[in-house]
């Protein structure tokens, strides 16, 4: 299966296939459904969890009969780690399927209970030392043919400052942070499309980070304070450049590799032609 940069996905390493009702796939594509809850069990836990020892039951109608270490309430913090290589969920229902990228993971303690000993029935207790965990994945659909946009960021004039960027990177969750950004060529942009953020205006010019649009374009007040309205998209951002250092993909490298694009000038939200996207993806994948 292909991912956003036309790279082959190893389903066993980066994606997990799950069955859903037919209508769920349509709602995921339109944004009506954004979270997928999973029942982790003996057949799939190795694909989902790291540092796993025992059996984990998620949302269930009955309390477990035997206590296992992974039921620990753990002061309300999920006691295990989601695999870092789990990037995608493949939703299948009937004859339809949908590739989605995981952009968030929610873990909530559900029903709490008290352990009474091996083999003894568990007793529901709001102050119990154990619980059944509720885990869901926030996803965004990956279109079969996503468009790719070049966003531009000049820290010296943008409302998104260097300090804002550093704070976003410092507070990333699962290797991602979220912002919104103005988009000039918005007419064809859709939720699930891809972007590269081009830093301009200083000696650190180059690709600052990349990611996905997680909303369709929408109007809002001008970030620069004028009376005109602008179009914006919400974005999830990944692979940020290191603060204080030059980006891995500098302006000079981009200009030499793909001279057809005016990298340092232009609007934020430029729809890139397919040929340039192919070249840019090849550079990025290296």
C-alpha positions in Angstrom: 0.0 0.0 0.0 1.2 3.5 -0.8 1.6 6.3 1.8 1.6 10.1 1.3 5.0 10.2 -0.4 4.3 7.1 -2.6 6.4 5.0 -0.3 5.4 1.4 0.3 3.9 0.9 3.7 4.7 -2.3 5.6 1.3 -3.1 7.1 2.9 -5.1 9.9 5.2 -2.3 10.9 3.5 1.0 10.2 -0.2 0.3 9.8 -2.9 -1.6 11.4 -6.0 -2.9 9.5 -9.3 -2.8 11.4 -12.8 -3.5 10.4 -15.5 -0.8 10.7 -19.0 -0.2 9.6 -19.4 1.0 6.0 -20.8 4.3 7.1 -17.7 5.0 9.4 -15.4 5.3 6.4 -17.6 7.9 4.7 -17.8 9.9 7.9 -14.0 9.7 8.4 -13.5 11.1 4.9 -15.9 14.0 5.5 -14.5 14.7 9.0 -17.7 13.8 10.8 -15.7 11.0 12.6 -12.2 11.9 13.7 -11.4 9.3 16.3 -11.3 5.5 16.1 -11.5 3.5 19.3 -9.6 0.2 19.3 -10.1 -3.0 21.4 -6.6 -4.1 22.1 -6.5 -7.9 22.5 -4.1 -10.9 22.3 -4.2 -10.9 18.5 -3.1 -7.3 17.9 -1.4 -6.0 21.0 2.1 -6.6 19.6 1.3 -4.3 16.7 0.0 -1.5 19.0 1.9 -1.5 22.3 5.6 -1.4 23.4 7.0 -2.7 26.7 4.0 -4.9 27.0 3.7 -7.6 29.6 0.4 -9.3 30.3 -3.1 -8.9 28.8 -4.9 -5.6 28.2 -8.6 -5.2 27.9 -10.1 -1.9 26.7 -13.7 -0.8 26.8 -15.8 -3.8 27.8 -19.2 -4.5 29.3 -17.8 -6.7 32.1 -15.0 -6.3 34.5 -12.1 -8.8 34.1 -12.2 -11.9 36.2 -8.4 -12.0 36.8 -6.1 -9.1 37.5 -3.2 -8.5 35.2 -0.5 -5.9 35.7 -1.5 -3.8 32.7 -4.8 -2.9 34.4 -3.0 -0.6 36.8 -4.7 2.7 37.3 -1.2 4.2 37.5 -2.5 7.6 38.9 -4.5 8.1 35.7 -1.5 7.8 33.3 -1.6 5.1 30.6 1.1 2.5 31.8 2.2 1.5 28.3 3.6 3.1 25.2 2.0 3.1 21.8 4.5 1.8 19.2 6.3 4.6 17.6 6.2 2.8 14.2 2.4 2.7 14.2 1.6 5.6 11.9 -1.5 4.5 10.0 -4.8 2.8 10.4 -6.4 1.1 7.4 -10.1 1.1 7.8 -12.0 -1.6 5.9 -15.7 -2.1 5.6 -17.5 -4.1 3.0 -15.8 -3.4 -0.3 -14.5 -0.1 0.7 -11.2 0.8 2.6 -9.5 4.0 3.6 -5.9 4.7 4.6 -5.7 7.1 7.5 -2.7 8.7 9.3 -2.7 8.7 13.1 -2.3 12.3 14.3 -3.2 11.9 17.9 -3.6 9.2 20.6 -6.1 9.6 23.5 -5.9 7.4 26.6 -8.5 7.7 29.3 -9.0 5.6 32.4 -12.5 4.1 32.3 -14.2 1.9 34.9 -12.1 1.5 38.0 -12.1 -1.6 40.1 -10.5 -3.3 43.1 -8.4 -6.4 42.8 -9.4 -9.1 45.3 -6.8 -11.8 44.4 -5.9 -14.1 41.5 -9.0 -15.9 40.1 -11.4 -13.8 42.2 -14.0 -11.5 40.5 -13.1 -7.9 40.3 -15.3 -5.3 42.2 -16.1 -1.9 40.7 -14.6 0.8 43.0 -14.3 4.4 42.1 -11.1 4.6 44.2 -9.7 1.2 43.0 -6.1 0.7 42.0 -7.0 -0.8 38.6 -9.1 0.3 35.6 -10.1 -0.6 32.1 -8.4 1.8 29.7 -10.1 3.5 26.9 -7.8 4.2 24.0 -8.7 5.9 20.7 -6.7 7.2 17.7 -7.3 10.6 16.1 -6.9 10.1 12.3 -7.0 12.1 9.1 -7.7 10.3 5.8 -4.8 10.1 3.3 -6.3 10.8 -0.2 -5.3 8.5 -3.0 -3.9 11.5 -4.8 -3.3 14.2 -2.2 -2.2 17.7 -3.3 0.9 19.2 -1.9 1.3 22.9 -1.0 4.3 25.0 -0.2 3.5 27.2 2.8 5.9 30.1 3.6 7.0 31.4 7.0 9.1 34.6 7.5 9.7 34.8 11.3 10.6 38.4 11.1 7.1 39.5 9.9 4.9 36.6 10.8 2.5 36.5 13.8 4.0 33.0 14.3 7.4 34.0 15.9 10.6 32.1 16.4 9.6 31.8 20.1 6.2 30.3 19.1 7.9 27.7 17.0 10.3 26.8 19.8 7.4 26.4 22.2 5.5 24.2 19.7 8.5 21.9 19.2 9.1 21.7 23.0 5.5 20.7 23.6 5.1 18.2 20.8 2.8 15.3 21.4 3.7 12.0 19.7 6.2 13.9 17.6 3.6 16.5 16.3 2.3 20.0 17.0 -0.7 21.9 15.6 -1.2 25.3 14.2 -3.3 27.1 11.6 -1.9 29.0 8.6 -3.2 31.2 5.9 -3.4 29.7 2.4 -3.5 31.7 -0.8 -4.4 29.0 -3.4 -7.2 27.5 -1.2 -9.8 26.6 -3.8 -8.7 23.0 -4.3 -7.2 22.4 -0.9 -8.9 19.7 1.2 -8.5 18.0 4.5 -5.8 15.3 4.2 -3.6 17.3 1.7 0.1 17.6 2.4 2.4 20.6 2.9 6.0 21.6 3.3 6.7 24.8 5.3 9.4 26.9 3.7 11.2 29.3 6.1 12.3 32.5 4.4 13.8 35.9 5.2 16.9 34.9 7.2 20.1 32.7 7.1 18.1 29.6 8.1 16.0 29.5 5.0 14.8 26.1 4.0 12.2 23.4 4.9 11.2 24.0 8.5 8.7 21.1 8.8 6.1 19.3 6.9 2.7 17.7 7.6 -1.0 17.4 6.8 -4.0 19.7 6.5 -6.5 18.5 9.1 -9.3 20.9 8.0 -10.8 22.2 4.8 -10.0 25.9 4.2 -12.1 28.4 6.2 -12.3 32.2 6.4 -11.1 34.2 9.4 -9.7 37.7 10.2 -6.4 38.7 8.7 -3.4 37.6 10.9 -1.6 40.9 9.9 -4.5 43.0 11.3 -6.0 44.4 8.1 -9.7 44.5 7.6 -9.7 41.9 4.8 -10.6 38.3 5.4 -8.1 35.4 4.7 -8.5 31.7 4.2 -6.9 29.4 6.7 -6.3 25.7 7.2 -5.6 23.8 10.4 -2.4 21.7 10.2 -0.6 18.9 12.0 3.2 19.5 11.8 6.0 16.9 11.9 9.8 16.7 11.5 10.7 20.2 12.6 14.1 21.6 12.0 16.3 22.0 15.1 16.0 25.3 16.8 19.0 27.5 16.2 20.4 25.3 13.5 20.1 25.4 9.7 17.4 23.2 8.2 18.5 19.9 6.7 17.0 21.0 3.3 18.3 24.5 2.8 17.2 27.1 0.3 20.4 26.6 -1.7 19.8 22.9 -1.9 16.2 23.3 -3.0 17.1 26.0 -5.6 19.8 23.7 -7.1 17.6 20.6 -7.2 14.3 22.2 -8.3 15.0 25.6 -10.0 11.5 25.7 -11.4 10.1 26.9 -8.1 10.7 30.3 -6.6 11.4 29.1 -3.1 12.1 32.3 -1.3 9.3 34.4 -2.7 5.6 34.2 -3.2 2.4 33.6 -1.3 2.0 31.1 1.5 -0.1 28.2 0.2 1.2 27.6 -3.3 -0.1 24.5 -5.0 3.0 22.6 -6.2 2.9 21.0 -9.7 3.2 17.2 -9.7 6.7 17.2 -11.2 8.0 19.4 -8.4 6.3 17.3 -5.8 7.9 14.2 -7.1 11.4 15.8 -7.0 10.8 17.3 -3.5 9.6 14.0 -2.1 12.7 12.3 -3.5 14.9 14.8 -1.7 12.9 14.5 1.5 13.0 10.7 1.4 16.7 10.7 1.2 
